Amino acid sequence: MRLKRWLLVLLAGFILLALCACGEEESGRSYSSVSLEGVKVVVDPGHGDTDVGTIGVSTGRYEKEVNLEIGLKLKAALEQEGVTVVMTRESDDPVAAAEETDIGKRKEADMQKREQIIRDADADMYIGVHQNSFENADACGPQIFYYTDSGEGKKLAESIQTVMNEELEIEAPRKVNFGRYRLLAPGSQPSVTVECGFFTNPEEEEKLQQEEYQDRVAAAIVDGIKYYQLECGNVK
């Protein structure tokens, strides 16, 4: 009788351990294993040509240059995951209206061309790559923006923000923000602007130009997209 009771207790223990292991496997699924095969993403390195963007407070480098460097790294990282990437620009050449000498008209033609690229791509998401600026030189860390009232845009922004804060080890994490930003409007896909860091913070501006850190930024954005896919049930 005592042996039978001991066997029953042992069997119950095995069942409990199996259930716990199953639960851990289910709840502990990592977004790093999510497949992005077949996903299409528009990557838009902000500014370019005569539009230099923010100027770094320490090095004097143009934002447009760092946007392109990170944008190209993001393209390569996404393509390694099987993503089809549509770039709005891959160099500092004019996106449109190269013959236009009026800076305002040249910029407007650039914006219109980018809007057309986004619409024509019919992509699963749009990622704008920028560097932030603020009057307080202590402001630092990535911040993601989405289009006002875009529910999916907000989800994508929060996913990328969460992962970037973690993987880049941001000590004072920022929250996502929203606005009626022009290039977040075209198309029906969720769209976000990734402000990778602050060009008005001397230390962060220099860090954002380091190749190793740029690689980490690109990798964090990719993992943020995976996290979004997992959270929204778009796992392949």
C-alpha positions in Angstrom: 0.0 0.0 0.0 2.8 2.4 0.9 4.7 1.5 -2.3 1.5 2.2 -4.4 1.1 5.6 -2.7 4.8 6.4 -3.3 4.4 5.5 -7.0 1.3 7.7 -7.3 3.2 10.7 -5.8 6.1 10.1 -8.1 3.8 10.0 -11.1 2.1 13.2 -10.1 5.5 14.8 -9.7 6.4 13.8 -13.2 3.1 15.2 -14.6 3.6 18.5 -12.8 7.1 18.9 -14.1 6.0 18.1 -17.6 3.2 20.7 -17.4 5.6 23.3 -16.0 8.1 22.7 -18.7 5.4 23.0 -21.4 4.2 26.2 -19.9 7.7 27.7 -19.8 8.3 26.7 -23.4 5.1 28.4 -24.5 5.4 31.5 -22.4 9.1 32.0 -22.9 9.1 32.0 -26.6 11.7 34.5 -27.8 11.0 37.0 -30.6 14.6 36.4 -31.9 13.3 33.1 -33.4 10.5 34.8 -35.3 10.9 34.5 -39.1 10.6 37.6 -41.3 10.8 35.6 -44.5 8.5 37.2 -47.1 8.0 40.5 -45.2 8.4 43.7 -47.2 9.8 46.9 -45.5 10.3 50.4 -46.8 13.5 51.8 -45.2 13.8 55.6 -45.5 17.1 57.2 -44.4 15.9 60.7 -43.7 17.1 63.9 -45.3 19.8 63.9 -48.0 21.1 66.0 -50.9 20.7 69.7 -50.0 18.7 68.8 -46.9 21.4 68.0 -44.3 19.1 67.6 -41.2 20.6 68.2 -37.8 24.2 69.0 -37.4 26.2 67.2 -34.7 27.3 69.3 -31.8 30.7 67.6 -31.4 31.8 66.6 -34.8 29.8 68.8 -37.1 28.6 65.8 -39.2 25.3 66.0 -41.0 22.4 63.9 -39.8 21.8 62.9 -43.4 25.1 61.0 -43.5 24.5 59.0 -40.3 20.9 58.3 -41.3 22.2 56.7 -44.5 24.9 54.7 -42.8 22.4 53.2 -40.3 19.7 52.8 -43.1 22.1 50.7 -45.2 23.0 48.6 -42.2 19.3 48.1 -41.5 18.8 47.1 -45.1 21.5 44.5 -44.9 20.3 43.1 -41.5 16.7 42.8 -42.8 17.8 41.1 -46.0 19.7 38.5 -44.0 16.3 37.7 -42.4 14.6 37.2 -45.8 13.0 40.6 -45.9 12.4 42.4 -49.2 13.7 46.0 -48.6 12.6 49.0 -50.6 15.0 51.9 -50.0 13.9 55.5 -50.7 17.6 56.4 -51.2 20.9 54.5 -51.1 23.3 57.5 -51.7 23.3 61.2 -51.2 22.1 61.8 -54.8 18.8 63.7 -55.1 15.8 61.5 -54.8 14.0 63.7 -57.4 14.4 66.9 -59.3 18.2 67.1 -59.5 18.0 69.9 -62.0 15.9 72.1 -59.6 18.1 74.9 -58.1 15.5 76.3 -55.7 16.1 74.5 -52.4 12.4 74.7 -51.4 11.1 73.2 -54.6 13.9 70.6 -54.6 12.9 69.5 -51.1 9.2 69.4 -52.1 10.0 67.2 -55.1 12.0 64.9 -52.8 9.1 64.5 -50.4 6.7 63.8 -53.1 9.0 61.2 -54.6 9.4 59.5 -51.2 5.6 59.4 -50.8 5.2 57.8 -54.2 7.9 55.1 -53.3 6.0 54.3 -50.1 2.6 54.0 -51.8 4.0 52.0 -54.7 5.9 49.6 -52.5 2.7 48.2 -50.9 4.9 47.1 -48.0 4.1 45.5 -44.7 5.7 48.4 -42.8 7.6 51.7 -43.2 10.7 52.6 -41.1 12.1 56.1 -41.3 15.7 56.5 -39.9 16.6 59.8 -38.2 18.6 61.4 -35.5 16.9 63.5 -32.8 17.6 67.0 -31.5 16.6 68.9 -28.4 17.5 72.1 -26.6 18.6 70.2 -23.5 22.0 68.6 -24.3 21.3 65.9 -21.7 18.5 64.4 -23.7 19.5 61.0 -25.0 18.3 57.6 -26.2 16.2 56.3 -29.1 12.6 57.4 -29.5 10.0 56.1 -31.9 7.2 58.1 -33.5 4.0 56.9 -35.2 1.2 58.7 -37.1 -1.5 60.1 -34.9 -4.5 57.7 -34.5 -2.7 54.8 -36.2 -3.3 51.8 -33.9 -0.9 49.5 -35.8 1.7 52.2 -36.0 1.6 52.6 -32.3 2.0 48.9 -31.8 5.0 48.8 -34.1 6.5 51.9 -32.4 6.1 50.4 -28.9 7.6 47.1 -30.0 10.7 48.7 -31.5 11.0 51.1 -28.6 10.9 48.3 -26.1 13.6 46.2 -27.8 15.9 49.2 -28.5 15.7 50.3 -24.9 16.7 46.8 -23.8 19.3 45.8 -26.4 21.0 49.2 -26.4 20.9 49.3 -22.5 19.3 52.7 -22.3 19.4 53.8 -18.7 16.6 56.4 -18.9 14.2 54.9 -21.6 12.0 57.2 -23.6 8.4 56.6 -24.5 6.9 56.5 -28.0 5.4 59.7 -29.4 3.0 60.6 -32.2 2.3 63.3 -34.7 1.0 64.1 -38.2 4.4 63.6 -39.8 4.1 63.7 -43.6 6.0 60.5 -44.5 4.1 58.4 -41.9 0.9 59.0 -43.8 1.2 57.4 -47.3 0.1 53.8 -47.7 -1.9 51.5 -45.4 1.0 49.9 -43.7 2.1 50.7 -40.1 4.7 53.4 -40.3 7.2 54.7 -37.7 10.1 57.0 -37.6 13.1 55.7 -35.6 15.0 58.6 -34.0 18.1 56.5 -33.2 19.5 59.0 -30.7 20.2 62.7 -30.1 22.7 64.6 -32.2 22.5 67.4 -29.7 24.0 65.2 -27.0 27.8 65.2 -27.5 28.4 61.7 -26.2 25.5 60.1 -28.0 26.3 62.0 -31.2 29.8 60.5 -31.3 28.5 57.0 -30.3 25.9 57.1 -33.2 28.8 57.4 -35.6 30.6 54.3 -34.3 30.2 51.3 -36.7 29.8 48.8 -33.8 27.0 50.9 -32.3 25.3 51.4 -35.6 25.3 47.7 -36.1 23.6 47.3 -32.7 21.0 49.9 -33.6 20.2 48.1 -36.8 20.0 44.8 -35.1 17.7 46.2 -32.4 15.3 47.6 -35.0 15.1 44.2 -36.7 14.4 42.5 -33.3 11.8 45.2 -32.6 10.0 44.2 -35.9 10.2 40.6 -34.9 8.7 41.4 -31.5 5.9 43.3 -33.3 5.2 40.3 -35.5 5.0 38.0 -32.4 2.8 40.4 -30.4 0.4 40.9 -33.3 0.2 37.2 -34.2 1.9 37.5 -37.5 4.5 34.8 -36.8 5.6 32.7 -39.6 
